[in-house]
Amino acid sequence: MTIMTPVEQRNAAVSLFHSLADPTRLAIVQHLAAGESRVRDLVLELGLAQSTVSEHVACLRDCGLVDGRTEGRQTFYFLARPELMEVLEAAEVLLAATGYQVDLCSVYGTKAREKR
């Protein structure tokens, strides 16, 4: 295990949350929480282009959050770390406890994102 300074740990946490900050990546993670899926399955579920889904799956894979197993010519993707679901469940509890107030944030909330 690598020993990290507090600054390095904080930077890694920022990277983790940034990897989940995209709505498509978060939707992929939530879908994979139910079990393995191919990119084709994710495309059908999310209604997005294959190239878009592939790009986001690759990002999650590079981050070590998603992995894949090849079967013939197909790759089935799955969550590489079950702890990720614990983080998302904790986030849901926090969101509910605050009344989803973070969504009203003038910098990160839905309305702020829509202005961009």
C-alpha distances in whole Angstrom, upper triangle without the diagonal:
4,6,9,13,15,17,14,13,17,17,14,16,20,19,18,21,23,22,24,27,29,31,31,27,27,30,28,25,28,30,27,26,30,29,28,30,32,32,36,35,34,36,39,37,36,40,38,38,36,35,34,32,30,29,28,26,25,23,21,20,19,17,15,18,20,20,24,25,28,32,34,35,33,29,28,26,24,21,18,16,19,17,19,22,21,21,24,26,25,26,30,30,30,32,34,34,35,38,36,37,34,36,39,37,39,36,34,36,38,41,39,37,41,42,40
4,6,10,12,14,11,11,14,14,12,15,18,17,17,20,21,21,23,26,28,31,31,27,27,30,29,26,29,31,28,28,31,30,30,32,33,33,36,36,34,37,39,38,37,40,38,38,36,35,33,32,30,29,27,26,24,22,21,20,18,16,16,18,21,21,25,27,30,33,36,36,34,31,30,27,25,22,19,18,21,19,20,23,23,21,25,27,26,26,30,30,30,32,35,34,35,37,35,36,33,35,38,35,37,34,32,35,37,40,38,36,39,41,38
4,7,10,12,9,9,13,14,12,15,17,17,18,20,22,22,24,26,29,32,32,29,29,32,31,28,30,33,30,30,33,33,33,34,35,35,39,39,36,39,42,40,39,42,40,40,39,37,35,34,33,31,29,28,27,25,23,23,21,19,18,20,24,24,28,30,33,37,39,39,37,34,33,30,28,25,22,20,23,20,21,25,23,22,25,27,26,26,30,30,29,31,34,34,34,37,35,35,33,35,37,35,36,33,32,35,37,40,37,36,40,41,38
4,6,8,6,6,10,10,10,12,14,14,15,18,19,20,22,24,26,29,30,27,27,30,29,27,29,32,30,29,33,32,32,34,35,35,38,38,35,38,40,39,37,40,38,38,37,35,33,32,31,29,27,27,26,23,22,22,20,17,18,20,23,24,28,31,34,37,40,39,37,34,33,29,28,25,22,20,23,20,20,24,23,21,24,26,24,24,28,29,27,29,32,32,31,34,33,33,30,32,34,31,33,30,29,32,34,36,34,33,37,37,35
4,5,5,6,9,10,11,12,14,15,16,19,20,21,23,24,27,30,31,28,28,32,31,29,31,34,32,31,35,35,35,37,38,37,41,40,37,40,42,40,39,42,39,40,39,37,35,34,34,31,29,29,28,25,24,25,22,20,21,22,26,27,31,34,37,40,43,42,40,37,36,32,30,27,25,23,25,22,22,26,24,22,25,27,25,25,29,29,27,29,32,31,31,34,32,32,29,32,33,30,32,29,28,31,34,36,33,33,36,37,35
4,5,5,6,9,10,11,12,14,15,17,18,20,21,22,26,28,30,27,26,30,30,27,29,33,31,30,34,34,35,36,37,37,40,40,37,39,42,39,37,40,38,39,39,37,35,34,33,31,29,29,28,25,24,25,23,20,21,22,26,28,31,34,38,41,44,43,41,37,36,32,30,27,25,23,24,21,21,24,22,20,23,25,22,22,26,26,24,26,29,28,27,31,29,28,26,28,30,27,29,26,25,28,31,33,31,30,34,35,33
4,5,5,6,9,10,11,12,14,15,16,18,20,21,24,27,28,26,26,29,29,27,29,32,31,30,34,35,35,36,37,36,39,39,36,38,40,38,36,39,37,38,37,35,33,32,32,29,27,28,27,23,23,24,22,19,20,22,25,27,31,34,37,41,43,42,40,36,35,32,30,27,25,23,25,22,22,25,24,21,23,26,23,23,26,27,24,26,29,29,28,31,29,28,25,27,29,26,27,24,23,26,29,31,28,28,32,32,30
4,5,5,6,9,10,10,12,14,15,16,19,20,23,26,27,24,24,28,27,25,27,30,29,28,32,32,32,33,34,33,36,36,33,35,38,36,34,37,35,35,35,32,30,30,29,26,25,25,24,20,20,21,18,16,17,19,22,24,28,31,34,37,40,39,37,33,32,29,27,24,22,21,23,20,20,23,22,20,22,25,23,22,26,27,25,26,30,29,29,31,29,29,26,28,30,27,28,25,24,27,29,32,29,28,32,32,30
4,5,5,6,9,10,11,12,14,15,17,18,21,24,25,22,22,26,25,23,25,28,26,26,29,30,30,31,32,32,35,35,32,34,37,35,33,36,34,35,34,32,30,29,29,26,24,24,23,20,19,20,18,15,16,17,21,23,27,30,33,36,39,38,36,32,31,27,25,22,20,18,20,17,17,20,19,16,19,22,19,19,23,24,22,24,27,26,26,29,27,27,24,26,28,25,27,24,23,26,28,31,28,27,31,32,30
4,5,5,6,9,10,11,12,14,16,16,20,22,24,21,21,25,25,22,24,27,26,26,29,30,31,32,33,32,35,35,31,33,36,34,32,34,33,34,33,32,29,28,28,26,23,24,23,20,19,21,19,16,17,18,21,24,28,31,34,38,40,39,37,33,32,28,26,23,22,19,21,18,17,20,19,16,18,21,18,18,21,22,20,21,25,24,23,26,24,24,21,23,25,22,24,21,19,22,25,27,25,24,28,29,27
4,5,5,6,9,10,10,12,15,15,18,21,22,20,20,24,23,21,24,27,26,26,29,30,30,30,31,30,33,33,30,32,34,32,30,33,31,31,31,29,26,26,26,23,21,22,21,17,17,19,16,13,16,17,20,23,26,30,32,36,38,37,35,31,30,27,25,22,21,19,22,19,18,21,20,17,19,22,20,19,23,24,22,23,26,26,25,28,25,25,21,23,25,22,23,20,19,22,25,27,24,23,27,27,25
4,5,5,6,9,10,11,13,14,17,20,21,18,18,22,21,19,21,24,23,22,26,26,26,27,28,27,31,30,27,29,32,30,28,31,29,30,29,27,25,24,24,21,19,19,18,15,14,16,14,10,12,13,17,19,23,26,29,32,35,34,32,28,27,23,22,19,17,16,18,16,14,18,18,15,17,20,18,18,21,23,21,22,26,26,25,28,25,25,22,24,26,23,25,22,20,23,25,28,25,24,27,28,26
4,5,5,6,8,10,11,12,15,18,20,17,16,20,20,17,19,22,21,21,25,25,26,27,28,27,30,30,26,29,31,29,27,30,28,29,29,27,25,24,24,22,19,20,19,16,15,17,15,12,13,13,17,20,23,27,30,33,36,35,32,28,27,23,21,18,17,15,17,14,13,16,15,12,14,17,15,14,18,19,17,18,22,22,21,24,21,22,18,20,23,21,22,20,17,20,22,25,23,22,25,27,25
4,5,5,6,9,10,10,13,16,18,16,15,19,19,18,20,23,22,22,26,26,27,27,28,27,30,29,26,28,30,28,26,29,27,28,28,26,23,23,23,20,18,19,19,15,15,17,15,12,15,14,18,21,24,28,31,34,37,35,33,29,28,24,23,20,19,18,19,17,15,17,17,14,15,18,17,15,18,20,18,18,22,22,21,23,20,20,17,19,21,18,20,16,15,18,20,22,20,19,22,23,21
4,6,5,6,9,10,12,15,16,13,14,18,17,16,18,21,20,20,24,24,24,25,25,24,27,27,24,25,28,26,24,27,24,25,25,23,20,20,20,17,15,16,15,12,11,14,12,9,12,12,15,18,21,25,27,31,33,32,29,26,25,21,20,17,17,16,18,16,14,17,17,14,15,19,18,16,20,22,20,20,24,25,24,26,22,23,19,20,23,20,22,18,16,19,21,23,21,19,23,24,22
4,5,5,7,9,11,14,15,12,12,15,15,13,15,18,17,17,21,21,21,22,23,22,25,25,22,24,26,24,22,25,23,25,24,23,20,19,19,17,14,15,15,11,10,12,11,8,10,9,12,16,19,23,26,29,32,30,28,24,23,19,17,14,14,13,14,12,10,13,14,11,12,15,15,13,17,19,17,18,21,22,22,24,21,22,18,19,22,20,22,19,17,19,20,23,22,20,23,25,23
4,5,5,6,9,12,14,11,10,14,15,13,15,18,17,17,21,22,22,23,24,23,26,25,21,23,26,23,21,24,22,24,24,23,20,19,20,18,15,16,16,13,12,15,14,11,13,11,15,18,21,25,28,31,34,32,29,26,24,20,19,16,16,15,16,14,11,13,14,10,10,14,13,11,14,16,15,15,18,19,19,20,17,18,15,16,19,17,19,16,13,15,17,20,18,17,20,22,20
4,5,5,8,11,12,10,10,14,15,13,16,18,18,19,22,23,23,23,24,22,25,24,21,22,25,23,20,23,21,22,22,21,17,17,18,15,13,14,15,11,11,14,13,10,13,12,15,18,21,25,28,31,33,31,29,25,24,20,20,17,17,17,18,17,14,16,17,14,13,17,17,14,17,19,18,17,21,22,21,22,19,19,16,16,19,17,18,15,12,15,16,19,17,15,18,20,17
4,6,7,10,10,7,8,12,12,11,13,16,15,16,20,20,20,19,20,18,22,21,18,19,22,20,18,21,18,20,19,18,15,14,15,12,9,11,11,8,7,10,10,7,10,9,11,15,18,21,24,27,29,28,25,21,20,17,16,14,14,14,16,15,12,14,16,13,13,17,17,15,17,20,19,19,22,24,23,24,20,22,18,18,21,20,21,18,15,17,18,21,19,17,20,21,19
4,6,8,9,6,5,9,10,8,10,13,13,14,17,18,18,18,19,18,21,20,16,18,21,18,16,19,17,19,19,19,15,14,16,14,10,12,13,10,8,12,13,10,12,10,12,15,18,22,25,27,30,28,25,22,20,17,15,13,14,14,15,14,10,12,14,11,10,13,14,12,14,17,16,15,18,20,20,21,17,19,16,16,19,18,20,17,14,15,16,19,18,15,18,21,19
4,6,9,7,7,10,12,11,13,15,16,17,20,21,22,21,22,20,23,22,18,19,22,19,17,19,17,19,20,19,16,15,17,15,12,14,15,12,11,15,15,13,16,13,15,19,22,25,28,30,33,31,28,25,23,20,19,17,18,18,18,17,14,15,16,13,12,15,15,12,14,17,16,15,18,20,19,19,16,17,13,13,16,15,16,13,10,12,12,15,14,12,15,17,15
4,5,5,6,9,10,11,12,14,15,17,19,20,20,19,20,17,20,19,15,16,19,17,14,16,14,16,17,16,12,12,14,12,9,12,13,11,11,15,15,14,16,14,15,18,21,24,26,29,31,28,25,23,22,18,18,17,18,19,20,19,15,16,19,16,14,17,18,15,16,20,19,17,20,22,21,21,18,19,16,14,17,17,18,15,12,13,12,15,14,11,13,16,14
4,6,5,6,9,10,10,12,14,15,17,19,19,18,19,16,18,17,14,14,16,14,11,13,12,15,16,16,12,12,14,13,10,13,15,13,13,16,17,16,18,15,16,19,21,24,26,28,30,28,25,23,21,18,18,17,19,19,20,20,16,16,18,16,13,16,18,15,15,19,18,16,19,21,20,20,16,18,15,13,17,17,18,16,13,13,11,14,15,11,13,16,15
4,5,5,6,9,10,10,12,14,16,17,17,15,15,13,15,14,10,11,13,11,8,10,9,11,12,12,9,8,11,10,7,9,12,11,11,14,16,15,17,14,14,17,18,21,23,25,27,25,21,19,18,15,16,15,18,19,19,20,16,16,19,17,15,18,20,17,17,21,21,19,22,25,24,23,20,22,19,17,20,20,22,20,16,16,15,18,18,14,15,19,17
4,5,5,6,9,10,11,12,15,16,15,14,15,13,15,15,11,12,15,13,11,13,12,14,14,13,10,8,10,10,6,7,10,8,7,11,12,12,13,11,11,14,16,19,21,23,26,24,20,18,16,13,13,12,14,15,16,16,13,14,17,15,13,16,18,16,16,20,20,19,21,24,24,24,20,22,19,18,21,21,23,20,17,17,17,20,19,16,18,21,19
4,5,5,6,9,10,11,13,15,15,15,16,15,17,16,12,14,16,13,11,14,14,16,16,17,13,12,14,13,10,10,13,12,10,13,15,13,14,11,12,15,17,21,23,25,28,26,23,20,18,14,13,12,14,14,15,15,11,11,14,12,9,13,15,12,13,16,17,15,18,20,20,20,17,19,17,16,19,19,21,19,16,16,15,19,19,16,18,21,20
4,5,5,6,9,10,12,13,14,13,14,13,15,13,9,11,13,10,8,11,11,14,15,16,13,10,13,14,10,11,14,13,12,15,17,16,17,13,13,16,17,20,22,24,26,25,21,19,16,14,13,12,16,16,16,17,13,12,16,15,12,14,17,14,14,18,19,17,19,22,22,21,18,21,19,17,21,21,23,22,18,18,16,20,20,17,18,22,21
4,5,5,6,9,10,11,11,9,11,10,12,10,7,10,12,9,8,12,11,13,13,14,11,8,10,11,8,8,11,11,9,11,14,14,14,11,10,12,13,16,18,20,23,21,18,15,13,10,10,10,13,14,14,16,12,12,16,15,13,15,18,16,17,20,21,20,22,25,25,25,22,24,22,21,24,24,26,24,21,21,19,23,23,20,21,24,23
4,5,5,6,9,10,10,11,13,12,15,13,10,13,15,12,12,15,15,17,16,17,15,12,13,14,10,9,12,12,9,11,14,12,12,8,8,11,13,16,19,21,24,23,19,16,13,10,9,7,10,11,11,12,9,9,12,12,10,12,15,14,14,18,19,18,20,23,23,23,20,23,21,20,24,24,26,24,20,21,20,24,24,21,23,26,25
4,5,5,7,10,11,11,14,14,16,13,11,14,15,11,11,15,15,18,18,19,17,14,16,17,13,12,16,15,12,15,18,16,16,12,11,14,16,19,21,23,26,25,21,18,15,12,11,9,13,13,12,13,10,8,12,12,9,11,14,13,12,16,17,16,18,21,22,21,19,22,20,19,23,24,26,25,21,20,19,23,24,21,23,26,25
4,5,6,7,9,8,11,11,13,10,8,11,12,8,9,13,14,16,16,18,16,12,14,16,13,12,15,16,13,15,18,17,17,13,12,14,14,17,19,20,23,22,18,16,13,10,9,10,13,14,13,15,13,11,15,15,12,14,17,17,16,19,21,20,21,24,25,24,22,25,23,22,26,27,29,27,24,23,22,25,26,23,24,28,27
4,5,5,6,7,10,11,13,10,9,13,14,11,12,16,16,18,16,18,16,13,14,16,13,11,14,15,11,12,16,15,14,11,9,10,11,13,16,17,20,20,16,13,10,7,6,6,10,11,11,13,11,10,14,15,13,14,18,17,17,20,22,21,23,26,27,27,24,27,25,24,28,29,31,29,25,25,24,28,28,25,27,30,29
4,5,8,10,13,15,17,14,12,16,17,14,15,18,19,21,20,22,20,16,17,19,16,14,17,17,13,15,18,16,15,11,10,12,14,16,19,20,23,23,19,17,13,11,8,7,10,10,8,11,9,7,11,12,10,11,15,15,15,17,19,19,20,23,25,24,22,26,24,24,27,28,31,29,25,25,24,28,29,26,28,31,30
4,7,9,13,15,16,12,12,16,15,13,14,18,19,21,20,22,21,17,19,21,18,16,19,20,16,17,21,20,18,15,13,15,15,16,19,19,22,22,19,17,13,11,9,9,13,13,11,14,13,10,14,16,13,14,17,18,17,19,22,22,22,25,27,26,24,28,27,26,30,30,33,32,28,27,26,30,31,28,30,33,32
4,7,10,13,14,11,11,15,15,13,15,18,19,21,19,21,20,17,17,20,17,15,18,19,16,16,19,19,17,14,12,12,12,13,15,16,19,19,15,13,9,8,6,8,11,13,11,15,14,12,16,17,16,17,20,20,20,22,25,25,25,28,30,30,27,31,29,29,32,33,35,34,30,30,29,32,33,30,32,35,34
4,7,10,12,9,10,14,14,13,15,18,18,19,17,19,18,15,15,17,16,12,15,17,14,14,17,18,16,13,10,10,9,9,12,12,15,15,12,9,6,5,5,8,11,13,13,16,15,14,18,19,18,19,23,23,23,25,27,27,28,31,32,32,30,33,31,30,34,34,36,35,31,31,30,33,34,31,32,35,34
4,7,8,6,7,10,11,10,12,14,15,16,13,16,15,12,12,15,14,11,14,16,14,14,17,18,17,14,11,11,9,10,11,12,15,14,10,8,5,5,7,10,13,16,16,19,17,16,20,21,19,21,24,24,24,27,28,28,29,32,33,32,30,33,31,30,33,34,36,34,30,30,29,32,32,29,30,33,32
4,5,5,6,9,10,11,12,14,14,14,11,13,14,10,10,13,13,10,12,15,14,13,17,18,17,16,12,11,9,10,10,11,12,11,7,6,5,6,9,12,15,18,18,21,19,19,23,24,22,24,27,26,26,30,31,30,32,35,35,35,32,35,33,31,35,35,37,35,31,31,30,33,33,29,30,33,32
4,5,5,6,9,10,10,11,10,10,7,9,10,7,6,10,10,8,10,13,13,13,16,17,17,16,12,12,10,12,12,13,15,12,9,8,8,8,11,14,16,19,20,22,20,20,24,24,22,24,27,26,26,30,31,29,31,34,35,34,31,33,31,30,33,33,34,32,29,29,27,30,30,27,27,30,28
4,5,5,6,9,10,10,10,10,7,10,11,9,9,13,13,12,14,17,16,16,20,21,21,19,16,16,14,15,14,14,15,12,10,10,10,11,14,17,19,22,23,25,23,23,27,27,24,27,30,28,28,32,33,31,33,36,36,36,32,35,33,31,34,35,36,34,31,31,29,31,32,28,28,32,30
4,5,5,6,9,10,11,12,10,13,13,10,11,15,14,12,15,18,16,17,20,21,21,18,15,16,14,15,15,15,16,15,11,11,10,10,12,15,18,21,21,23,21,20,24,24,22,24,27,26,25,29,30,29,30,33,34,33,30,33,31,29,33,34,35,34,30,30,27,30,31,28,28,31,30
4,5,5,6,8,8,10,8,11,10,7,9,12,11,10,13,15,14,15,18,19,19,16,13,14,14,16,16,17,19,17,13,12,11,10,12,14,17,19,19,22,19,18,22,22,19,21,25,23,23,26,28,26,27,31,31,30,27,30,28,26,29,30,31,30,26,26,24,27,28,24,25,28,26
4,6,5,5,5,6,6,9,9,6,9,12,11,11,14,16,16,17,20,21,21,19,16,17,16,18,18,19,20,17,14,14,13,13,15,17,20,22,23,25,22,22,25,25,22,24,27,26,25,29,30,28,29,33,33,32,29,31,29,27,30,31,32,30,27,26,24,27,27,24,24,27,25
4,6,5,7,9,9,13,12,10,13,16,15,14,18,19,19,20,23,24,24,21,19,20,18,20,20,20,21,19,16,16,15,15,17,19,22,24,24,26,24,23,26,26,23,25,28,27,26,29,31,29,30,33,33,32,29,32,30,28,31,32,33,32,29,28,25,28,29,25,25,28,27
4,6,8,11,11,14,13,11,13,16,14,14,18,19,18,19,22,23,23,20,17,19,18,20,21,21,22,21,17,17,15,14,15,17,20,22,21,24,21,19,23,23,20,21,25,23,22,25,27,25,26,30,30,28,26,29,27,25,28,29,31,30,26,25,23,26,27,24,23,27,26
4,5,9,10,13,10,9,12,14,12,13,16,17,16,18,21,21,22,19,17,19,19,21,22,23,24,22,19,18,16,15,16,17,21,22,22,24,20,19,23,22,19,21,24,22,21,25,26,23,25,28,28,27,24,26,25,22,25,26,28,26,23,22,19,22,23,20,20,23,23
4,7,9,12,10,9,13,15,14,15,18,19,19,21,23,24,25,22,20,22,21,23,24,24,25,23,20,19,18,18,19,21,24,26,26,27,24,23,27,26,23,25,28,25,24,28,29,26,28,31,31,29,26,29,27,24,27,28,29,28,25,24,21,23,24,21,20,23,23
4,6,8,7,7,10,11,11,13,15,16,17,19,21,21,23,21,19,20,20,22,23,24,24,22,19,18,18,17,19,20,23,25,25,27,23,23,27,26,23,25,28,25,25,29,29,27,29,32,31,30,27,29,27,24,27,27,28,26,24,23,20,23,23,20,19,22,21
4,5,5,6,9,10,11,12,14,16,17,18,20,22,23,21,19,20,20,22,22,23,23,20,18,17,18,17,20,21,24,26,27,29,25,26,29,28,25,28,31,28,28,32,32,30,32,35,35,33,30,32,30,27,30,30,30,28,26,26,23,25,25,22,21,24,22
4,5,5,6,9,10,10,12,14,15,16,18,20,21,20,17,18,17,18,18,19,19,16,14,14,15,14,17,19,21,24,25,27,24,25,28,27,25,28,31,29,29,32,33,31,33,36,36,35,32,34,31,29,32,32,33,30,28,28,26,28,28,24,24,27,25
4,6,5,6,9,10,10,12,14,15,16,18,20,19,17,18,17,19,19,21,21,17,16,15,16,16,18,20,22,24,26,28,25,26,29,28,26,29,31,29,29,33,33,31,34,37,36,36,32,34,31,29,32,31,32,29,26,27,25,27,27,23,23,26,23
4,5,5,6,9,10,11,13,14,15,17,19,18,16,17,17,20,20,22,23,20,18,16,17,15,18,19,21,23,24,26,22,23,26,25,23,26,28,26,26,30,30,28,30,33,32,32,28,30,27,25,28,28,28,25,23,23,21,24,23,19,20,22,20
4,5,5,6,9,10,11,12,14,15,17,15,13,14,14,17,17,19,21,18,15,13,13,12,14,15,17,20,21,23,19,20,24,22,20,23,26,24,24,28,28,27,29,32,31,31,27,29,27,25,28,28,29,26,23,24,22,25,24,21,21,24,22
4,5,5,6,9,10,10,12,14,15,14,12,13,12,15,15,17,18,15,13,11,12,11,14,15,17,19,21,23,20,21,25,24,22,25,27,26,26,30,30,29,32,34,34,34,30,32,29,28,31,31,31,29,26,27,25,28,27,23,24,27,24
4,6,5,6,9,10,11,13,14,14,13,14,14,17,18,20,21,19,16,14,15,13,15,16,17,20,22,23,20,22,25,23,22,25,27,25,26,30,29,28,31,33,33,33,29,31,28,26,29,28,29,26,23,25,23,26,25,21,22,24,22
4,5,5,6,9,10,11,13,11,10,12,14,17,18,21,22,20,17,15,15,12,13,14,15,17,19,20,16,18,21,19,18,21,23,21,22,26,26,24,27,30,29,29,26,27,24,23,26,25,26,24,21,22,21,24,23,19,21,23,20
4,5,5,6,9,10,11,9,7,9,10,13,15,17,19,17,14,11,11,8,10,11,12,15,17,18,15,17,20,19,18,21,23,21,23,26,26,25,28,31,30,31,27,29,26,25,29,28,29,27,23,24,24,27,26,22,24,27,24
4,5,5,6,9,10,10,8,9,10,14,15,18,19,17,15,12,13,10,12,13,13,16,18,20,17,19,22,21,20,23,25,24,25,29,29,28,31,33,33,33,30,31,28,27,31,30,31,28,25,26,26,28,27,24,26,28,25
4,5,5,6,9,9,9,11,13,16,18,21,23,21,19,16,16,13,14,13,13,15,18,18,15,18,20,18,18,22,23,21,23,26,26,25,28,30,30,31,27,29,25,25,28,26,27,24,21,23,23,26,24,21,23,25,22
4,5,5,6,5,5,8,11,15,17,20,22,21,18,15,14,10,10,9,10,11,14,15,12,14,17,15,15,18,20,19,20,23,23,23,26,28,28,29,25,27,24,24,27,26,27,25,21,23,23,26,25,22,24,26,24
4,5,5,6,5,6,8,12,14,17,20,18,16,12,12,9,10,9,8,11,14,15,13,16,19,17,18,21,22,21,23,26,26,26,29,31,31,32,29,31,28,27,31,30,31,28,25,27,27,30,29,25,28,30,27
4,5,8,8,9,11,15,17,20,22,21,19,16,16,13,13,12,11,13,17,17,15,18,20,19,19,23,24,23,25,28,27,27,31,32,32,33,30,31,28,28,31,30,31,27,25,27,27,30,28,25,28,30,27
4,6,8,10,13,16,19,22,25,24,21,18,17,14,13,11,10,11,14,14,12,15,17,15,16,20,20,19,22,24,24,24,27,29,29,30,27,28,25,25,29,27,28,25,22,25,25,28,27,24,27,29,26
4,6,7,11,14,17,20,23,22,20,16,15,12,11,9,7,8,12,12,11,14,16,15,16,19,20,20,22,24,25,25,28,29,30,31,28,30,27,27,31,29,31,28,25,27,28,31,29,27,29,32,29
4,7,10,14,17,20,23,22,19,16,14,10,9,6,5,6,9,10,8,11,13,12,13,16,17,17,19,21,22,22,25,26,27,28,25,27,24,25,28,27,29,26,23,25,25,29,28,25,27,30,28
4,7,10,14,16,19,19,16,12,10,7,6,5,5,8,10,12,10,12,15,15,15,17,19,19,21,23,24,24,27,29,29,30,27,29,27,27,30,29,31,29,25,27,26,30,29,26,28,31,29
4,7,10,13,16,16,13,10,8,6,6,6,5,9,12,14,13,15,18,18,18,21,23,23,24,27,28,28,30,32,33,34,31,33,31,30,34,33,35,32,29,30,30,33,33,30,32,34,32
4,7,10,13,12,10,6,5,4,6,9,8,12,14,17,16,17,21,21,21,23,25,25,27,29,30,30,32,35,36,36,33,36,33,33,36,36,38,35,32,33,32,35,35,32,33,36,34
4,7,10,10,8,5,5,7,8,11,11,14,16,19,19,20,23,24,24,26,28,29,29,32,33,34,35,38,39,39,36,39,37,36,40,39,41,39,35,36,35,39,38,35,37,40,37
4,6,7,6,4,6,9,11,15,14,18,20,23,22,23,27,27,27,29,32,32,32,35,37,37,38,41,42,42,39,42,39,39,42,42,43,41,38,38,37,41,40,37,38,41,39
4,6,5,6,8,11,13,17,17,21,22,25,25,25,29,30,29,31,34,34,34,37,39,39,40,43,44,44,41,44,42,41,44,44,46,44,40,41,39,43,43,39,40,43,41
4,6,8,10,14,17,20,21,24,26,29,28,29,32,33,32,34,37,37,37,40,42,42,43,46,47,47,44,47,44,43,47,47,48,46,42,43,42,45,45,41,42,45,42
4,7,10,13,17,20,21,24,26,29,28,29,32,33,32,34,37,36,37,40,41,40,42,45,46,46,43,45,43,41,45,45,46,43,40,41,39,42,42,38,39,42,40
4,7,10,13,17,18,21,23,26,24,25,29,29,28,30,33,33,33,36,38,37,39,41,42,42,39,42,39,38,42,42,43,40,37,38,36,39,39,35,36,39,37
4,6,10,13,14,18,19,22,21,22,25,26,25,27,30,29,30,33,34,34,36,38,39,39,36,39,36,35,39,39,40,38,34,35,34,37,37,33,34,37,35
4,7,10,12,15,16,20,18,19,22,23,22,24,27,27,27,30,32,31,33,35,36,36,34,36,34,33,37,37,39,36,33,33,32,36,36,32,33,36,34
4,7,9,12,13,16,15,15,19,19,18,21,23,23,24,27,28,28,30,32,33,33,30,33,31,30,34,34,35,33,30,30,29,33,32,29,31,34,32
4,6,9,10,13,12,12,15,16,16,18,20,21,21,24,25,25,27,30,31,31,28,31,29,29,32,32,34,32,29,29,28,32,32,29,31,34,32
4,6,6,9,8,9,12,13,13,15,17,17,18,21,22,23,24,27,28,28,26,29,26,26,30,30,32,30,26,27,27,30,30,27,29,32,31
4,7,9,9,11,13,14,14,17,18,19,21,23,24,25,27,28,30,31,28,31,28,28,32,31,34,31,28,29,29,33,32,29,32,34,32
4,5,6,8,10,11,12,14,15,16,18,20,21,22,24,26,27,28,26,29,26,27,31,30,32,30,27,28,28,32,31,29,32,34,33
4,5,6,7,9,10,11,13,15,16,18,19,21,22,24,25,26,25,27,26,26,30,30,32,30,27,28,28,32,32,29,32,35,33
4,5,5,7,9,10,11,13,14,16,17,19,20,21,23,24,23,25,23,25,28,27,30,28,25,26,27,31,30,28,31,34,32
4,5,5,6,9,10,11,13,14,15,17,19,20,21,23,20,23,21,22,25,25,27,25,22,23,23,27,27,25,27,30,29
4,5,5,6,8,10,10,12,14,15,16,18,20,21,19,22,20,21,25,25,28,26,22,23,23,27,27,25,27,30,29
4,5,5,6,9,10,11,12,14,15,16,18,20,19,21,20,21,25,24,28,26,23,23,24,28,28,26,29,32,31
4,5,5,6,9,10,10,12,14,15,17,18,16,19,17,18,22,21,24,23,19,20,21,25,25,23,26,29,28
4,5,5,6,9,10,10,12,14,15,16,14,17,15,16,20,20,23,21,18,18,19,22,23,21,23,26,26
4,5,5,6,9,10,11,12,14,15,14,17,16,17,21,21,25,24,20,20,21,24,25,23,26,29,28
4,5,5,6,9,10,11,12,14,13,16,15,17,20,20,23,22,19,19,21,24,24,23,26,29,28
4,5,5,6,9,10,11,12,10,13,11,13,16,16,20,19,15,15,17,20,20,20,22,25,25
4,5,5,6,8,10,10,9,12,12,13,16,17,20,20,17,16,17,20,21,20,22,25,25
4,6,5,6,9,10,10,13,13,15,17,18,22,22,19,18,19,22,23,23,25,28,28
4,5,5,6,9,8,10,10,12,15,15,19,19,16,16,17,20,21,21,23,26,26
4,5,5,6,5,7,8,9,12,13,17,17,14,13,14,17,18,18,20,23,23
4,5,5,6,9,10,11,14,15,19,20,17,15,16,19,21,21,23,25,26
4,6,8,9,11,13,15,16,20,20,18,17,19,21,22,23,25,27,28
4,5,6,8,10,11,12,16,17,15,14,16,18,19,20,22,24,25
4,5,8,9,10,12,16,18,16,13,15,17,18,19,21,23,24
4,5,6,8,10,13,15,12,10,11,14,15,16,17,20,21
4,5,5,7,11,12,11,9,11,13,13,15,17,18,20
4,5,5,9,10,8,6,9,11,11,13,15,17,18
4,5,8,9,7,4,6,8,9,10,12,14,15
4,6,9,8,5,7,7,9,11,12,13,15
4,5,5,5,8,8,8,10,12,13,14
4,6,6,9,7,6,9,11,10,12
4,6,9,9,6,8,11,10,10
4,7,8,6,7,10,11,11
4,6,5,6,9,10,11
4,5,5,6,9,10
4,5,5,6,9
4,5,5,7
4,5,5
4,5
4
